[in-house]
């Protein structure tokens, strides 16, 4: 066992970044958000890493912001602080692929959406359920990924989308059996990492330059 909130495994030009709060369904505490930023900074600086896979430990990808912290303070202040975290993930300079192994809800849905694309396991669930307890959904981000109509439905209803619904609206790029998820995603990431030097990072710079101004990015 380890107390680290994230785990990183490096192999053949790529890294697997795992959120490691399985007992809390990988909820985004302040400490976890800071560690994600620190890990991405390290991977950005690494000359040997050309692509990153993000996934969650246990049965969840990420349950969203840690509600215990939200209930313990002013929600508006928490989200202001989180703006830098969102900006750093959304503008990460190398290809970032989400291997969505289970529920990705609220801030977890945002985290998956901020990746360049998403491979969903059969158990993946996406949604913006925070609207049911008064928190705004990430409409601009969802619209950037799935378009206006699906984004409005997702952000107004707060309902959950299974992996195949997510595939139908373009939130997931493909759906695979849960047991094949990490192997499929790392194979894709490995093919990106194997591109000639500078190609993937150059493409990512272009993606970031043309992204809509979400989270102040």
Residue frames as a rotation matrix with the C-alpha (Angstrom) as fourth column:
UNK 1
0.571 0.821 0.000 0.00
0.821 -0.571 0.000 0.00
0.000 0.000 -1.000 0.00
UNK 2
-0.641 -0.736 0.218 1.07
0.732 -0.672 -0.116 3.60
0.232 0.085 0.969 -0.56
UNK 3
-0.020 0.607 -0.794 -0.18
0.687 -0.569 -0.452 6.88
-0.726 -0.555 -0.406 0.77
UNK 4
-0.909 -0.360 -0.208 0.56
0.098 -0.672 0.734 8.66
-0.405 0.647 0.646 -2.52
UNK 5
-0.019 0.962 -0.273 -2.52
-0.177 -0.272 -0.946 10.31
-0.984 0.031 0.175 -3.99
UNK 6
0.768 0.178 -0.615 -1.28
-0.633 0.068 -0.771 9.58
-0.095 0.982 0.165 -7.50
UNK 7
0.263 -0.692 0.672 0.87
0.151 0.718 0.680 6.86
-0.953 -0.077 0.293 -8.98
UNK 8
0.560 -0.149 -0.815 3.03
-0.792 -0.387 -0.472 7.14
-0.245 0.910 -0.335 -12.09
UNK 9
0.293 -0.472 0.832 4.34
0.276 0.874 0.399 4.23
-0.915 0.113 0.387 -14.16
UNK 10
0.284 -0.292 -0.913 6.62
-0.804 -0.591 -0.060 4.97
-0.522 0.751 -0.403 -17.10
UNK 11
0.052 -0.260 0.964 7.20
0.315 0.921 0.231 2.69
-0.948 0.292 0.129 -20.08
UNK 12
-0.384 -0.266 0.884 8.48
0.861 0.243 0.447 3.13
-0.334 0.933 0.136 -23.63
UNK 13
-0.885 -0.109 0.453 7.87
0.328 -0.836 0.440 6.84
0.330 0.538 0.775 -24.01
UNK 14
-0.023 0.924 0.382 4.58
-0.133 -0.382 0.915 7.00
0.991 -0.029 0.132 -22.14
UNK 15
-0.966 -0.193 0.172 3.40
-0.181 0.028 -0.983 7.36
0.185 -0.981 -0.062 -18.56
UNK 16
-0.080 0.946 -0.315 0.32
0.480 0.314 0.819 6.02
0.874 -0.086 -0.479 -16.78
UNK 17
-0.862 -0.097 0.498 -0.93
-0.315 -0.667 -0.675 8.52
0.398 -0.739 0.544 -14.19
UNK 18
-0.266 0.756 -0.598 -3.34
0.531 0.633 0.564 6.87
0.804 -0.167 -0.570 -11.74
UNK 19
-0.095 0.364 0.927 -5.55
-0.710 -0.678 0.193 8.74
0.698 -0.639 0.323 -9.28
UNK 20
-0.455 -0.295 -0.840 -5.06
0.202 0.885 -0.420 6.84
0.867 -0.361 -0.343 -6.04
UNK 21
-0.772 0.353 0.528 -7.91
-0.624 -0.271 -0.733 7.52
-0.116 -0.896 0.430 -3.61
UNK 22
-0.701 0.517 -0.491 -9.94
-0.039 0.660 0.750 4.37
0.712 0.546 -0.442 -4.31
UNK 23
-0.620 0.472 -0.626 -11.60
0.784 0.340 -0.520 4.47
-0.032 -0.813 -0.581 -0.88
UNK 24
-0.298 0.497 -0.815 -12.98
0.094 -0.834 -0.543 7.93
-0.950 -0.238 0.203 -1.81
UNK 25
0.523 0.469 0.712 -13.74
0.683 0.269 -0.679 6.97
-0.510 0.841 -0.180 -5.43
UNK 26
-0.358 -0.836 0.415 -10.76
0.933 -0.301 0.199 9.17
-0.042 0.459 0.888 -6.39
UNK 27
0.739 0.674 0.002 -12.61
0.673 -0.738 0.046 12.33
0.032 -0.033 -0.999 -5.37
UNK 28
0.072 -0.725 0.685 -10.71
0.601 -0.517 -0.609 15.52
0.796 0.456 0.399 -6.15
UNK 29
0.650 -0.006 -0.760 -9.58
0.701 -0.382 0.602 16.84
-0.294 -0.924 -0.244 -2.80
UNK 30
0.905 -0.393 -0.166 -7.43
-0.413 -0.903 -0.117 19.96
-0.104 0.174 -0.979 -2.72
UNK 31
0.110 -0.923 0.369 -4.39
-0.524 0.262 0.811 17.77
-0.845 -0.282 -0.455 -2.06
UNK 32
0.085 -0.038 0.996 -5.17
0.605 0.796 -0.021 15.49
-0.792 0.604 0.090 -5.02
UNK 33
0.934 0.256 0.248 -5.66
0.352 -0.547 -0.760 18.43
-0.059 0.797 -0.601 -7.37
UNK 34
0.646 -0.754 -0.117 -2.29
-0.700 -0.646 0.304 19.82
-0.305 -0.114 -0.945 -6.33
UNK 35
-0.087 -0.705 0.704 -0.63
-0.186 0.706 0.684 16.45
-0.979 -0.072 -0.193 -6.80
UNK 36
0.524 0.313 0.792 -2.15
0.697 0.377 -0.610 16.07
-0.490 0.872 -0.020 -10.28
UNK 37
0.984 -0.174 -0.035 -0.69
-0.168 -0.849 -0.501 19.44
0.058 0.498 -0.865 -11.23
UNK 38
0.305 -0.930 0.206 2.71
-0.748 -0.100 0.656 18.50
-0.589 -0.355 -0.726 -9.80
UNK 39
0.029 -0.256 0.966 2.75
0.269 0.933 0.239 15.17
-0.963 0.253 0.096 -11.63
UNK 40
0.776 0.305 0.552 1.80
0.601 -0.092 -0.794 16.78
-0.192 0.948 -0.255 -14.93
UNK 41
0.819 -0.554 -0.150 4.53
-0.561 -0.828 -0.003 19.39
-0.122 0.087 -0.989 -14.45
UNK 42
0.006 -0.847 0.532 7.08
-0.464 0.469 0.751 16.60
-0.886 -0.251 -0.390 -13.95
UNK 43
0.144 0.118 0.982 5.85
0.616 0.767 -0.183 14.70
-0.775 0.631 0.038 -17.00
UNK 44
0.980 0.197 0.013 5.89
0.144 -0.668 -0.730 17.87
-0.135 0.717 -0.684 -19.08
UNK 45
0.526 -0.845 -0.096 9.58
-0.796 -0.529 0.296 18.36
-0.300 -0.079 -0.950 -18.25
UNK 46
0.153 -0.476 0.866 10.52
-0.070 0.869 0.490 14.75
-0.986 -0.136 0.100 -18.94
UNK 47
-0.230 -0.330 -0.915 12.32
-0.905 -0.272 0.326 14.34
-0.357 0.904 -0.236 -22.25
UNK 48
-0.975 -0.217 0.036 11.51
-0.197 0.933 0.302 10.63
-0.099 0.288 -0.953 -22.35
UNK 49
-0.419 0.896 0.144 7.72
0.542 0.374 -0.753 10.94
-0.729 -0.237 -0.642 -21.97
UNK 50
-0.998 0.048 -0.027 5.71
-0.049 -0.528 0.848 11.77
0.026 0.848 0.529 -25.09
UNK 51
-0.207 0.977 -0.044 2.18
-0.333 -0.028 0.943 10.75
0.920 0.210 0.331 -24.06
UNK 52
-0.923 -0.035 0.383 0.28
-0.385 0.128 -0.914 10.26
-0.017 -0.991 -0.131 -20.80
UNK 53
-0.277 0.854 -0.441 -2.62
0.212 0.502 0.838 7.96
0.937 0.139 -0.320 -19.90
UNK 54
-0.747 0.120 0.654 -4.81
-0.638 -0.409 -0.653 9.00
0.189 -0.905 0.382 -16.95
UNK 55
-0.130 0.718 -0.684 -6.96
0.055 0.694 0.718 6.50
0.990 0.056 -0.130 -15.07
UNK 56
0.160 0.275 0.948 -8.36
-0.894 -0.367 0.257 5.80
0.418 -0.889 0.187 -11.62
UNK 57
-0.895 -0.434 -0.105 -7.50
-0.322 0.791 -0.520 3.20
0.309 -0.432 -0.848 -8.99
UNK 58
-0.706 0.646 0.291 -10.26
-0.003 0.407 -0.913 0.86
-0.708 -0.646 -0.285 -7.95
UNK 59
-0.329 0.701 0.633 -13.71
0.864 0.494 -0.097 0.85
-0.381 0.515 -0.768 -9.51
UNK 60
0.751 0.592 -0.292 -14.05
0.453 -0.784 -0.424 4.62
-0.480 0.186 -0.857 -10.20
UNK 61
0.118 -0.664 0.739 -12.29
0.782 -0.396 -0.481 6.99
0.612 0.634 0.472 -12.55
UNK 62
-0.934 -0.355 -0.036 -13.15
0.297 -0.716 -0.632 10.04
0.198 -0.601 0.774 -10.45
UNK 63
-0.164 0.938 -0.304 -16.24
0.986 0.165 -0.021 10.92
0.030 -0.303 -0.952 -8.44
UNK 64
0.442 0.311 0.842 -15.69
0.418 -0.901 0.114 14.66
0.794 0.302 -0.528 -8.80
UNK 65
-0.270 -0.519 0.811 -14.76
-0.443 -0.681 -0.583 17.26
0.855 -0.517 -0.046 -6.22
UNK 66
-0.720 -0.076 -0.690 -14.53
0.507 0.622 -0.597 16.00
0.474 -0.780 -0.409 -2.65
UNK 67
0.146 0.900 0.411 -17.94
0.233 -0.435 0.870 16.89
0.961 -0.031 -0.273 -1.22
UNK 68
0.453 -0.038 -0.891 -16.61
0.890 0.085 0.448 16.81
0.059 -0.996 0.072 2.33
UNK 69
-0.624 -0.730 -0.280 -14.37
0.721 -0.675 0.154 19.75
-0.301 -0.106 0.948 1.45
UNK 70
-0.624 0.460 0.632 -17.15
0.262 -0.638 0.724 21.53
0.736 0.617 0.277 -0.42
UNK 71
0.447 0.872 -0.198 -19.49
0.458 -0.033 0.888 21.24
0.768 -0.488 -0.414 2.54
UNK 72
0.273 -0.422 -0.864 -16.76
0.952 -0.011 0.306 22.42
-0.139 -0.906 0.399 4.88
UNK 73
-0.588 -0.533 -0.608 -16.22
0.425 -0.844 0.328 25.80
-0.688 -0.065 0.723 3.21
UNK 74
0.151 0.619 -0.771 -17.52
-0.398 -0.676 -0.620 28.38
-0.905 0.400 0.144 0.77
UNK 75
0.408 0.066 0.911 -18.23
0.595 0.737 -0.320 26.59
-0.692 0.673 0.261 -2.51
UNK 76
0.992 -0.004 0.126 -17.46
0.094 -0.639 -0.763 29.69
0.083 0.769 -0.634 -4.58
UNK 77
0.488 -0.867 0.101 -14.01
-0.820 -0.416 0.394 30.03
-0.300 -0.275 -0.913 -3.02
UNK 78
0.107 -0.412 0.905 -13.25
-0.020 0.909 0.417 26.37
-0.994 -0.062 0.089 -3.67
UNK 79
0.610 0.193 0.769 -14.04
0.702 0.319 -0.637 26.72
-0.368 0.928 0.059 -7.36
UNK 80
0.923 -0.380 -0.060 -12.01
-0.377 -0.861 -0.343 29.92
0.078 0.339 -0.938 -7.69
UNK 81
0.166 -0.896 0.411 -9.01
-0.705 0.183 0.685 28.07
-0.689 -0.404 -0.602 -6.26
UNK 82
0.147 -0.052 0.988 -9.66
0.302 0.953 0.005 25.17
-0.942 0.298 0.155 -8.63
UNK 83
0.915 0.258 -0.310 -9.48
-0.178 -0.430 -0.885 27.39
-0.361 0.865 -0.348 -11.71
UNK 84
0.136 -0.950 -0.280 -5.69
-0.970 -0.185 0.157 27.03
-0.201 0.250 -0.947 -11.88
UNK 85
-0.410 -0.213 0.887 -5.96
-0.221 0.967 0.130 23.26
-0.885 -0.143 -0.443 -11.61
UNK 86
0.555 0.692 0.461 -8.44
0.337 0.320 -0.885 23.17
-0.761 0.647 -0.056 -14.51
UNK 87
0.808 -0.270 -0.523 -6.28
-0.556 -0.643 -0.527 25.47
-0.194 0.717 -0.670 -16.62
UNK 88
-0.180 -0.977 0.117 -3.15
-0.880 0.213 0.425 23.40
-0.440 -0.027 -0.898 -16.06
UNK 89
-0.268 0.138 0.954 -4.82
0.154 0.983 -0.099 20.12
-0.951 0.120 -0.284 -17.00
UNK 90
0.700 0.696 0.160 -6.63
0.290 -0.073 -0.954 21.61
-0.652 0.714 -0.253 -20.01
UNK 91
0.840 -0.434 -0.324 -3.42
-0.536 -0.578 -0.615 23.12
0.079 0.691 -0.719 -21.40
UNK 92
0.388 -0.711 0.586 -1.03
-0.137 0.584 0.800 20.25
-0.911 -0.391 0.129 -20.57
UNK 93
0.191 -0.399 -0.897 1.52
-0.850 -0.524 0.052 20.23
-0.491 0.753 -0.439 -23.35
UNK 94
-0.877 -0.455 -0.158 1.62
-0.474 0.756 0.452 16.53
-0.086 0.471 -0.878 -24.23
UNK 95
-0.257 0.820 -0.511 -1.08
-0.440 0.372 0.818 14.15
0.861 0.435 0.266 -25.46
UNK 96
-0.833 0.115 0.541 -3.27
-0.513 0.203 -0.834 13.15
-0.206 -0.972 -0.110 -22.49
UNK 97
-0.403 0.664 -0.630 -5.63
-0.372 0.511 0.775 10.19
0.837 0.546 0.041 -22.89
UNK 98
-0.274 0.402 0.874 -8.24
-0.947 0.044 -0.317 9.17
-0.165 -0.915 0.369 -20.33
UNK 99
-0.695 0.166 -0.700 -8.79
-0.019 0.968 0.249 5.47
0.719 0.186 -0.670 -19.63
UNK 100
-0.342 0.670 0.659 -12.19
-0.893 -0.451 -0.005 5.81
0.293 -0.590 0.752 -17.97
UNK 101
-0.849 -0.195 -0.491 -12.51
-0.099 0.972 -0.214 2.68
0.518 -0.133 -0.845 -15.86
UNK 102
-0.429 0.741 -0.517 -15.70
0.903 0.348 -0.252 3.60
-0.007 -0.575 -0.818 -13.96
UNK 103
0.631 0.772 -0.076 -17.83
0.773 -0.634 -0.023 6.58
-0.066 -0.045 -0.997 -12.94
UNK 104
-0.706 -0.696 0.134 -16.48
0.706 -0.706 0.051 9.97
0.059 0.131 0.990 -14.08
UNK 105
0.272 0.962 0.025 -18.94
0.903 -0.264 0.338 12.40
0.332 -0.069 -0.941 -12.52
UNK 106
0.925 0.118 -0.360 -18.98
0.256 -0.895 0.364 16.16
-0.279 -0.429 -0.859 -11.95
UNK 107
0.512 -0.813 -0.277 -15.36
-0.754 -0.580 0.310 17.24
-0.413 0.050 -0.910 -11.70
UNK 108
-0.226 -0.561 0.797 -14.39
-0.046 0.823 0.566 13.71
-0.973 0.091 -0.212 -12.76
UNK 109
0.529 0.469 0.707 -16.35
0.731 0.173 -0.661 14.13
-0.432 0.866 -0.251 -15.98
UNK 110
0.937 -0.243 -0.251 -14.55
-0.305 -0.919 -0.248 17.45
-0.170 0.309 -0.936 -16.43
UNK 111
0.103 -0.970 0.220 -11.19
-0.569 0.124 0.813 15.78
-0.816 -0.209 -0.539 -15.85
UNK 112
-0.094 -0.073 0.993 -11.91
0.558 0.822 0.113 13.17
-0.824 0.565 -0.036 -18.51
UNK 113
0.784 0.496 0.373 -13.20
0.586 -0.392 -0.709 15.87
-0.205 0.775 -0.598 -20.89
UNK 114
0.748 -0.563 -0.351 -10.03
-0.512 -0.826 0.235 17.92
-0.422 0.004 -0.907 -20.45
UNK 115
-0.168 -0.774 0.610 -8.01
0.070 0.608 0.791 15.01
-0.983 0.176 -0.048 -21.83
UNK 116
-0.692 -0.184 -0.698 -7.43
-0.616 -0.353 0.704 14.87
-0.375 0.918 0.131 -25.58
UNK 117
-0.102 0.772 -0.628 -9.67
-0.687 0.402 0.606 11.84
0.719 0.493 0.489 -25.95
UNK 118
-0.215 0.217 0.952 -11.33
-0.912 0.303 -0.275 9.16
-0.348 -0.928 0.132 -23.87
UNK 119
-0.516 0.110 -0.850 -11.40
-0.293 0.909 0.295 5.38
0.805 0.401 -0.437 -24.03
UNK 120
-0.049 0.628 0.777 -14.26
-0.993 -0.117 0.032 4.09
0.111 -0.769 0.629 -21.90
UNK 121
-0.991 -0.130 -0.024 -14.45
-0.122 0.969 -0.213 0.75
0.051 -0.208 -0.977 -20.19
UNK 122
-0.455 0.875 -0.165 -17.85
0.356 0.349 0.867 -0.95
0.816 0.336 -0.470 -20.12
UNK 123
0.019 0.442 -0.897 -18.37
0.997 0.063 0.052 0.26
0.079 -0.895 -0.440 -16.54
UNK 124
-0.902 -0.432 0.004 -17.75
0.431 -0.901 -0.051 3.92
0.026 -0.044 0.999 -17.35
UNK 125
0.295 0.954 -0.057 -20.43
0.955 -0.294 0.027 6.47
0.009 -0.063 -0.998 -16.45
UNK 126
-0.794 -0.526 0.305 -20.31
0.546 -0.838 -0.023 10.17
0.267 0.148 0.952 -17.27
UNK 127
0.275 0.949 0.153 -22.41
0.805 -0.315 0.503 13.07
0.526 -0.015 -0.850 -16.00
UNK 128
-0.681 -0.370 0.632 -22.75
0.048 -0.884 -0.465 16.46
0.730 -0.286 0.620 -14.36
UNK 129
0.036 0.813 -0.581 -24.88
0.724 0.379 0.576 15.50
0.688 -0.441 -0.575 -11.30
UNK 130
-0.733 -0.393 -0.555 -23.64
0.677 -0.495 -0.545 18.46
-0.060 -0.775 0.629 -9.25
UNK 131
-0.726 0.527 0.442 -26.55
-0.210 -0.782 0.587 20.50
0.655 0.333 0.678 -10.58
UNK 132
0.153 0.844 -0.514 -28.78
0.353 0.439 0.826 18.55
0.923 -0.308 -0.231 -8.20
UNK 133
0.324 -0.028 -0.946 -27.10
0.941 -0.089 0.325 20.15
-0.093 -0.996 -0.002 -5.19
UNK 134
0.855 0.311 -0.415 -26.76
0.323 -0.946 -0.043 23.65
-0.406 -0.097 -0.909 -6.62
UNK 135
-0.109 -0.950 -0.294 -23.35
0.009 -0.297 0.955 23.65
-0.994 0.102 0.041 -8.31
UNK 136
0.506 0.285 -0.814 -23.06
-0.725 -0.370 -0.581 24.77
-0.467 0.884 0.019 -11.92
UNK 137
0.650 -0.272 0.710 -22.13
0.483 0.869 -0.110 22.26
-0.587 0.414 0.696 -14.59
UNK 138
-0.300 -0.872 -0.386 -19.14
0.032 -0.414 0.910 22.82
-0.953 0.261 0.152 -16.88
UNK 139
0.659 0.730 0.184 -21.15
0.203 0.063 -0.977 23.80
-0.725 0.681 -0.106 -19.94
UNK 140
0.594 -0.451 -0.667 -18.36
-0.767 -0.568 -0.299 25.48
-0.244 0.688 -0.683 -21.92
UNK 141
-0.510 -0.821 0.255 -16.13
-0.725 0.570 0.386 22.44
-0.462 0.012 -0.887 -21.55
UNK 142
-0.233 0.496 0.837 -18.89
0.234 0.864 -0.446 19.96
-0.944 0.092 -0.317 -22.39
UNK 143
0.787 0.541 -0.297 -19.90
-0.106 -0.356 -0.928 22.01
-0.608 0.762 -0.223 -25.42
UNK 144
0.152 -0.827 -0.541 -16.30
-0.949 -0.276 0.155 22.01
-0.277 0.490 -0.827 -26.64
UNK 145
-0.754 -0.483 0.445 -16.28
-0.411 0.876 0.253 18.20
-0.511 0.008 -0.859 -26.54
UNK 146
-0.621 0.560 0.548 -19.81
0.565 0.805 -0.183 17.11
-0.543 0.196 -0.816 -27.51
UNK 147
-0.744 0.356 0.566 -21.45
0.364 -0.494 0.790 20.15
0.561 0.793 0.237 -29.10
UNK 148
-0.763 0.385 0.519 -24.27
-0.539 -0.822 -0.183 22.43
0.356 -0.419 0.835 -28.04
UNK 149
0.180 0.970 -0.166 -27.31
-0.663 0.244 0.707 20.14
0.726 -0.017 0.687 -27.90
UNK 150
0.339 -0.080 -0.937 -25.80
0.436 0.896 0.082 17.24
0.833 -0.437 0.339 -25.94
UNK 151
-0.735 -0.671 -0.101 -23.97
0.422 -0.336 -0.842 19.65
0.531 -0.661 0.530 -23.65
UNK 152
-0.550 0.597 0.584 -27.15
-0.684 -0.723 0.096 21.52
0.480 -0.346 0.806 -22.79
UNK 153
0.494 0.741 -0.454 -29.00
-0.329 0.643 0.692 18.31
0.805 -0.193 0.561 -22.04
UNK 154
0.010 -0.583 -0.812 -26.17
0.638 0.629 -0.444 17.02
0.770 -0.514 0.378 -19.87
UNK 155
-0.868 -0.491 0.080 -25.83
0.285 -0.623 -0.729 20.28
0.407 -0.609 0.680 -17.94
UNK 156
-0.415 0.792 0.449 -29.56
-0.755 -0.575 0.317 20.88
0.509 -0.207 0.836 -17.46
UNK 157
0.546 0.715 -0.436 -30.64
-0.387 0.677 0.625 17.39
0.743 -0.172 0.647 -16.49
UNK 158
-0.052 -0.661 0.748 -27.64
-0.999 0.039 -0.034 16.26
-0.006 -0.749 -0.662 -14.47
UNK 159
0.861 0.434 0.266 -28.39
-0.439 0.897 -0.044 12.72
-0.258 -0.079 0.963 -15.59
UNK 160
-0.072 -0.907 0.415 -25.79
-0.416 0.405 0.814 10.00
-0.906 -0.114 -0.406 -16.03
UNK 161
0.585 0.116 -0.803 -24.65
-0.808 0.170 -0.564 8.60
0.071 0.979 0.193 -19.38
UNK 162
0.661 -0.394 0.639 -23.38
0.060 0.876 0.479 5.05
-0.748 -0.278 0.603 -19.69
UNK 163
-0.327 -0.945 0.003 -20.40
0.066 -0.020 0.998 4.23
-0.943 0.326 0.069 -21.87
UNK 164
-0.476 0.165 0.864 -22.42
0.850 0.337 0.405 3.59
-0.224 0.927 -0.301 -25.02
UNK 165
0.724 0.690 0.000 -24.45
0.678 -0.712 -0.180 6.80
-0.125 0.130 -0.984 -24.65
UNK 166
0.430 -0.661 -0.615 -21.17
-0.089 -0.709 0.700 8.65
-0.899 -0.247 -0.363 -24.16
UNK 167
-0.585 -0.617 0.527 -19.86
0.420 0.326 0.847 7.07
-0.694 0.717 0.068 -27.35
UNK 168
0.040 0.712 0.701 -23.00
0.996 0.024 -0.082 8.12
-0.075 0.702 -0.708 -29.24
UNK 169
0.930 0.350 -0.115 -22.61
0.348 -0.937 -0.038 11.80
-0.121 -0.005 -0.993 -28.32
UNK 170
0.535 -0.789 0.303 -18.84
0.193 -0.235 -0.953 11.88
0.823 0.568 0.026 -28.85
UNK 171
0.692 -0.298 0.658 -17.80
-0.713 -0.428 0.555 12.06
0.117 -0.853 -0.508 -25.20
UNK 172
0.246 -0.622 0.744 -16.10
-0.167 0.729 0.664 8.67
-0.955 -0.288 0.075 -25.50
UNK 173
-0.135 -0.397 -0.908 -14.01
-0.959 -0.179 0.221 7.78
-0.250 0.900 -0.356 -28.53
UNK 174
-0.206 0.174 -0.963 -14.48
-0.417 0.875 0.247 4.06
0.885 0.452 -0.107 -28.13
UNK 175
0.403 0.375 0.835 -15.84
-0.910 0.256 0.325 1.54
-0.092 -0.891 0.444 -25.64
UNK 176
-0.255 -0.543 -0.800 -13.94
-0.485 0.788 -0.379 -1.60
0.836 0.292 -0.464 -24.72
UNK 177
0.595 0.378 -0.710 -14.38
0.341 0.681 0.648 -4.41
0.728 -0.627 0.276 -22.22
UNK 178
0.900 -0.201 0.388 -13.21
-0.429 -0.576 0.696 -3.37
0.083 -0.793 -0.604 -18.78
UNK 179
0.669 -0.659 0.344 -10.49
0.243 0.631 0.737 -6.00
-0.703 -0.409 0.582 -18.76
UNK 180
0.210 -0.572 0.793 -9.04
0.978 0.118 -0.174 -4.62
0.006 0.812 0.584 -22.00
UNK 181
0.938 0.344 0.049 -9.24
0.346 -0.937 -0.041 -0.94
0.032 0.055 -0.998 -21.10
UNK 182
0.609 -0.741 -0.283 -5.74
-0.285 -0.538 0.793 -0.22
-0.740 -0.402 -0.539 -19.90
UNK 183
-0.214 -0.701 0.680 -4.06
0.482 0.529 0.698 -2.38
-0.850 0.477 0.225 -22.54
UNK 184
0.323 0.414 0.851 -6.07
0.946 -0.162 -0.281 -0.74
0.021 0.896 -0.444 -25.33
UNK 185
0.993 0.115 -0.041 -5.38
0.118 -0.990 0.080 2.76
-0.032 -0.084 -0.996 -24.06
UNK 186
0.358 -0.929 -0.094 -1.67
-0.214 -0.180 0.960 2.21
-0.909 -0.324 -0.263 -23.48
UNK 187
-0.127 -0.360 0.924 -1.35
0.813 0.496 0.305 0.70
-0.568 0.790 0.229 -26.96
UNK 188
0.664 0.426 0.614 -2.93
0.704 -0.634 -0.321 3.84
0.253 0.645 -0.721 -28.43
UNK 189
0.919 -0.357 -0.166 -0.73
-0.218 -0.813 0.540 6.07
-0.327 -0.460 -0.825 -26.28
UNK 190
0.123 -0.921 0.370 2.30
0.218 0.389 0.895 4.04
-0.968 -0.029 0.248 -27.30
UNK 191
0.153 -0.020 0.988 1.52
0.981 0.121 -0.150 4.60
-0.117 0.992 0.038 -30.98
UNK 192
0.940 0.168 0.298 1.43
0.198 -0.977 -0.073 8.34
0.279 0.128 -0.952 -30.29
UNK 193
0.687 -0.726 -0.017 4.66
-0.265 -0.272 0.925 8.22
-0.677 -0.631 -0.380 -28.29
UNK 194
0.060 -0.682 0.729 6.31
0.587 0.614 0.527 6.40
-0.807 0.396 0.438 -31.21
UNK 195
0.887 0.262 0.380 5.66
0.462 -0.502 -0.732 9.25
-0.001 0.824 -0.566 -33.66
UNK 196
0.025 -0.927 0.374 8.73
0.739 -0.235 -0.631 11.17
0.673 0.293 0.679 -34.83
UNK 197
-0.412 -0.290 -0.864 10.12
0.875 -0.391 -0.286 13.56
-0.254 -0.874 0.414 -32.24
UNK 198
-0.903 0.029 -0.429 8.12
-0.007 -0.999 -0.053 16.76
-0.430 -0.045 0.902 -31.92
UNK 199
-0.773 0.634 0.022 5.09
0.061 0.040 0.997 15.62
0.631 0.773 -0.069 -33.93
UNK 200
-0.062 0.811 -0.582 2.76
0.849 0.350 0.397 14.83
0.526 -0.470 -0.709 -31.03
UNK 201
-0.246 -0.073 -0.966 3.78
0.775 -0.614 -0.151 17.85
-0.582 -0.786 0.208 -28.95
UNK 202
-0.986 -0.098 -0.135 3.44
-0.005 -0.790 0.613 20.09
-0.166 0.605 0.778 -32.00
UNK 203
-0.471 0.882 -0.018 -0.07
0.324 0.192 0.926 18.78
0.820 0.431 -0.376 -32.59
UNK 204
0.035 0.490 -0.871 -0.92
0.994 0.074 0.081 19.33
0.104 -0.868 -0.485 -28.93
UNK 205
-0.723 -0.308 -0.619 0.28
0.395 -0.919 -0.004 22.94
-0.567 -0.247 0.786 -29.11
UNK 206
-0.903 0.425 0.067 -2.12
-0.128 -0.414 0.901 23.43
0.411 0.805 0.428 -31.99
UNK 207
-0.161 0.869 -0.468 -4.96
0.712 0.430 0.555 21.86
0.684 -0.244 -0.688 -30.03
UNK 208
-0.163 0.042 -0.986 -4.33
0.923 -0.348 -0.168 24.16
-0.350 -0.937 0.018 -27.07
UNK 209
-0.929 -0.255 -0.269 -4.04
0.152 -0.923 0.353 27.27
-0.339 0.287 0.896 -29.24
UNK 210
-0.737 0.673 -0.058 -7.45
-0.285 -0.233 0.930 26.59
0.612 0.702 0.363 -30.78
UNK 211
-0.527 0.567 -0.633 -9.29
0.815 0.548 -0.188 25.48
0.240 -0.615 -0.751 -27.65
UNK 212
0.339 0.700 0.629 -12.16
0.316 -0.714 0.624 27.70
0.886 -0.013 -0.464 -26.52
UNK 213
-0.493 -0.585 0.644 -11.38
-0.346 -0.547 -0.762 29.98
0.798 -0.599 0.068 -23.55
UNK 214
0.644 0.658 -0.390 -12.51
0.043 0.478 0.877 27.54
0.764 -0.581 0.280 -20.86
UNK 215
0.722 -0.324 -0.611 -11.20
0.687 0.232 0.689 27.95
-0.082 -0.917 0.390 -17.30
UNK 216
0.787 -0.420 -0.451 -9.27
-0.297 -0.900 0.320 31.05
-0.540 -0.117 -0.833 -18.40
UNK 217
0.086 -0.783 0.616 -7.10
0.484 0.573 0.661 28.86
-0.871 0.242 0.428 -20.66
